[in-house]
Amino acid sequence: MDTFIEKLLALSQFLSKLTWKKIFQLAILLLVILLAWATFDNREYLYTSLNGPMLPQLSPSNQKLSKHVTDQINDAVMRSELIVGIQVTIVDFQRNTRMIIYTNIDNPQLKELYNRYNSGSIAEVSLFDDDEKNNKRLVNLINGEFVCNPFKDTIAAKLVPEGEKYVRTICANGIPPRYSKFAGIIGVYLSREPTPEEVDQIRTLAKQLSSEIYDHDLK
C-alpha cells in the first residue's frame, strides 16, 4: 500500500512540473518515434511503392514492333557497312525466358542461317541459365550498361554457331536504355571489332533505338 501511495505521489509531482510546452514536446517526440518505427517496419513496401516495379512484366507473345520503329532499325542496318544486323528481344522474368520479336539482317548468308534456325526451333529460350558469361552480361544490361562482346561469347553463338563466320562482335543495350526498367535487349551485330569511335557511335544508335522501341511499343 505504501509503495502504491509513493508511486501516486511521484506521478503527482511529475505532472505538477509539466507545462503545456513540455507536454507538446513530449507528444512530438512520441510521434517521431512512432513514425520512425512504422517506416522501418514497412521499409520494403515503401521502397517498392516509391520506386515502382523494377522489372516490368510483359506478355512476350503479344508484343510487336510498329512500322515507325522497324523503319528506323532497317535504315540503320542498310546505311552502315559495319552493322550486319539488329535484333530486338523481349524478356519475361516470371517464366525466365527471352523471345526475339524482330530481326533485320542485310548479309544474305547470315540471314539464311537465322531463317533456318527460326524455322526449326521454338521462339523462346532461357533468360538466365548455367552460362556464367551470359548471366553476367544480362546483369550488366539490367543495370543500364552498354556492352560489346565477341560473338563467340554470346548466347547467339550457341543458337547459331555458324554465324561466327559473319559476325565478330555483338553490342547491346537494355530496353529502355536506363536503370530501373528492363523490358528487353537490342543487339547490334557487327562484321568486325569496332574502333573506340565506332563503339561510341553504336552506343548512341543503340540507346536511341532502345528509347524508340520502349516509348512507342513497350511502354
Contacts in CASP RR format, 6 or more apart in sequence:
PFRMAT RR
TARGET T0000
AUTHOR 0000-0000-0000
METHOD contacts of the structure
MODEL  1
MDTFIEKLLALSQFLSKLTWKKIFQLAILLLVILLAWATFDNREYLYTSL
NGPMLPQLSPSNQKLSKHVTDQINDAVMRSELIVGIQVTIVDFQRNTRMI
IYTNIDNPQLKELYNRYNSGSIAEVSLFDDDEKNNKRLVNLINGEFVCNP
FKDTIAAKLVPEGEKYVRTICANGIPPRYSKFAGIIGVYLSREPTPEEVD
QIRTLAKQLSSEIYDHDLK
39 46 0 8 1.000
51 180 0 8 1.000
52 180 0 8 1.000
54 180 0 8 1.000
54 181 0 8 1.000
54 182 0 8 1.000
55 93 0 8 1.000
55 142 0 8 1.000
55 181 0 8 1.000
55 182 0 8 1.000
56 181 0 8 1.000
56 182 0 8 1.000
56 183 0 8 1.000
57 92 0 8 1.000
57 93 0 8 1.000
57 94 0 8 1.000
58 90 0 8 1.000
58 91 0 8 1.000
58 92 0 8 1.000
58 183 0 8 1.000
58 218 0 8 1.000
59 92 0 8 1.000
60 90 0 8 1.000
60 91 0 8 1.000
60 92 0 8 1.000
60 97 0 8 1.000
60 99 0 8 1.000
60 101 0 8 1.000
60 124 0 8 1.000
61 99 0 8 1.000
63 90 0 8 1.000
63 99 0 8 1.000
63 101 0 8 1.000
63 217 0 8 1.000
63 218 0 8 1.000
64 101 0 8 1.000
64 217 0 8 1.000
65 73 0 8 1.000
65 88 0 8 1.000
65 101 0 8 1.000
65 102 0 8 1.000
65 213 0 8 1.000
65 217 0 8 1.000
66 216 0 8 1.000
66 217 0 8 1.000
68 212 0 8 1.000
68 216 0 8 1.000
69 209 0 8 1.000
69 212 0 8 1.000
69 213 0 8 1.000
69 216 0 8 1.000
69 217 0 8 1.000
70 102 0 8 1.000
70 104 0 8 1.000
72 209 0 8 1.000
72 212 0 8 1.000
73 86 0 8 1.000
73 88 0 8 1.000
73 102 0 8 1.000
73 104 0 8 1.000
73 209 0 8 1.000
74 104 0 8 1.000
76 83 0 8 1.000
76 86 0 8 1.000
76 205 0 8 1.000
76 209 0 8 1.000
77 83 0 8 1.000
77 84 0 8 1.000
77 85 0 8 1.000
77 86 0 8 1.000
77 104 0 8 1.000
77 105 0 8 1.000
77 106 0 8 1.000
78 106 0 8 1.000
81 191 0 8 1.000
82 190 0 8 1.000
82 191 0 8 1.000
82 192 0 8 1.000
82 194 0 8 1.000
82 198 0 8 1.000
82 202 0 8 1.000
83 188 0 8 1.000
83 189 0 8 1.000
83 190 0 8 1.000
83 191 0 8 1.000
83 202 0 8 1.000
84 105 0 8 1.000
84 106 0 8 1.000
84 107 0 8 1.000
84 110 0 8 1.000
84 166 0 8 1.000
84 167 0 8 1.000
84 189 0 8 1.000
84 190 0 8 1.000
84 191 0 8 1.000
85 103 0 8 1.000
85 104 0 8 1.000
85 105 0 8 1.000
85 106 0 8 1.000
85 107 0 8 1.000
85 110 0 8 1.000
85 188 0 8 1.000
85 189 0 8 1.000
86 103 0 8 1.000
86 104 0 8 1.000
86 186 0 8 1.000
86 187 0 8 1.000
86 188 0 8 1.000
86 189 0 8 1.000
86 209 0 8 1.000
87 100 0 8 1.000
87 102 0 8 1.000
87 103 0 8 1.000
87 104 0 8 1.000
87 186 0 8 1.000
87 187 0 8 1.000
87 189 0 8 1.000
88 100 0 8 1.000
88 101 0 8 1.000
88 102 0 8 1.000
88 103 0 8 1.000
88 175 0 8 1.000
88 184 0 8 1.000
88 185 0 8 1.000
88 186 0 8 1.000
88 187 0 8 1.000
88 213 0 8 1.000
89 98 0 8 1.000
89 99 0 8 1.000
89 100 0 8 1.000
89 101 0 8 1.000
89 184 0 8 1.000
89 185 0 8 1.000
89 186 0 8 1.000
89 187 0 8 1.000
90 98 0 8 1.000
90 99 0 8 1.000
90 101 0 8 1.000
90 175 0 8 1.000
90 183 0 8 1.000
90 184 0 8 1.000
90 218 0 8 1.000
91 97 0 8 1.000
91 98 0 8 1.000
91 99 0 8 1.000
91 127 0 8 1.000
91 182 0 8 1.000
91 183 0 8 1.000
91 184 0 8 1.000
91 185 0 8 1.000
92 98 0 8 1.000
92 99 0 8 1.000
92 124 0 8 1.000
92 127 0 8 1.000
93 127 0 8 1.000
95 124 0 8 1.000
96 126 0 8 1.000
96 127 0 8 1.000
96 128 0 8 1.000
97 124 0 8 1.000
97 125 0 8 1.000
97 126 0 8 1.000
97 127 0 8 1.000
98 124 0 8 1.000
98 125 0 8 1.000
98 126 0 8 1.000
98 127 0 8 1.000
98 184 0 8 1.000
98 185 0 8 1.000
99 123 0 8 1.000
99 124 0 8 1.000
99 125 0 8 1.000
100 118 0 8 1.000
100 123 0 8 1.000
103 114 0 8 1.000
105 111 0 8 1.000
105 114 0 8 1.000
105 189 0 8 1.000
107 166 0 8 1.000
107 191 0 8 1.000
109 165 0 8 1.000
109 166 0 8 1.000
110 163 0 8 1.000
110 166 0 8 1.000
110 167 0 8 1.000
110 189 0 8 1.000
113 160 0 8 1.000
113 162 0 8 1.000
113 163 0 8 1.000
113 166 0 8 1.000
114 160 0 8 1.000
117 159 0 8 1.000
117 160 0 8 1.000
121 159 0 8 1.000
125 155 0 8 1.000
125 159 0 8 1.000
127 138 0 8 1.000
128 134 0 8 1.000
128 135 0 8 1.000
128 138 0 8 1.000
129 135 0 8 1.000
131 155 0 8 1.000
131 158 0 8 1.000
133 149 0 8 1.000
133 153 0 8 1.000
133 154 0 8 1.000
134 154 0 8 1.000
134 155 0 8 1.000
137 147 0 8 1.000
137 149 0 8 1.000
137 154 0 8 1.000
137 172 0 8 1.000
140 147 0 8 1.000
141 147 0 8 1.000
141 172 0 8 1.000
141 173 0 8 1.000
141 174 0 8 1.000
141 182 0 8 1.000
141 185 0 8 1.000
142 174 0 8 1.000
142 182 0 8 1.000
143 179 0 8 1.000
144 173 0 8 1.000
144 174 0 8 1.000
144 177 0 8 1.000
144 178 0 8 1.000
144 179 0 8 1.000
144 182 0 8 1.000
146 171 0 8 1.000
146 172 0 8 1.000
146 173 0 8 1.000
146 177 0 8 1.000
146 203 0 8 1.000
146 206 0 8 1.000
146 207 0 8 1.000
147 171 0 8 1.000
147 172 0 8 1.000
147 173 0 8 1.000
148 169 0 8 1.000
148 170 0 8 1.000
148 171 0 8 1.000
148 172 0 8 1.000
148 194 0 8 1.000
148 199 0 8 1.000
148 202 0 8 1.000
149 169 0 8 1.000
149 170 0 8 1.000
149 171 0 8 1.000
149 172 0 8 1.000
150 168 0 8 1.000
150 169 0 8 1.000
150 193 0 8 1.000
151 157 0 8 1.000
151 163 0 8 1.000
151 164 0 8 1.000
151 167 0 8 1.000
151 168 0 8 1.000
151 169 0 8 1.000
151 170 0 8 1.000
151 189 0 8 1.000
152 164 0 8 1.000
154 170 0 8 1.000
156 163 0 8 1.000
156 167 0 8 1.000
156 170 0 8 1.000
156 189 0 8 1.000
157 163 0 8 1.000
157 164 0 8 1.000
166 191 0 8 1.000
167 189 0 8 1.000
167 190 0 8 1.000
167 191 0 8 1.000
168 190 0 8 1.000
168 191 0 8 1.000
168 192 0 8 1.000
168 193 0 8 1.000
169 190 0 8 1.000
169 192 0 8 1.000
169 193 0 8 1.000
169 194 0 8 1.000
170 187 0 8 1.000
170 188 0 8 1.000
170 189 0 8 1.000
170 190 0 8 1.000
171 187 0 8 1.000
171 188 0 8 1.000
171 190 0 8 1.000
171 194 0 8 1.000
171 199 0 8 1.000
171 202 0 8 1.000
171 203 0 8 1.000
171 206 0 8 1.000
172 185 0 8 1.000
172 186 0 8 1.000
172 187 0 8 1.000
172 188 0 8 1.000
172 206 0 8 1.000
173 185 0 8 1.000
173 186 0 8 1.000
173 187 0 8 1.000
173 203 0 8 1.000
173 206 0 8 1.000
173 207 0 8 1.000
173 210 0 8 1.000
174 182 0 8 1.000
174 184 0 8 1.000
174 185 0 8 1.000
174 186 0 8 1.000
174 210 0 8 1.000
175 182 0 8 1.000
175 183 0 8 1.000
175 184 0 8 1.000
175 185 0 8 1.000
175 186 0 8 1.000
175 210 0 8 1.000
175 213 0 8 1.000
175 214 0 8 1.000
175 218 0 8 1.000
176 183 0 8 1.000
176 210 0 8 1.000
176 211 0 8 1.000
176 213 0 8 1.000
176 214 0 8 1.000
176 215 0 8 1.000
177 206 0 8 1.000
177 207 0 8 1.000
177 210 0 8 1.000
177 211 0 8 1.000
181 214 0 8 1.000
183 214 0 8 1.000
183 218 0 8 1.000
184 218 0 8 1.000
186 206 0 8 1.000
186 209 0 8 1.000
186 210 0 8 1.000
186 213 0 8 1.000
187 206 0 8 1.000
188 202 0 8 1.000
188 205 0 8 1.000
188 206 0 8 1.000
190 202 0 8 1.000
194 202 0 8 1.000
END
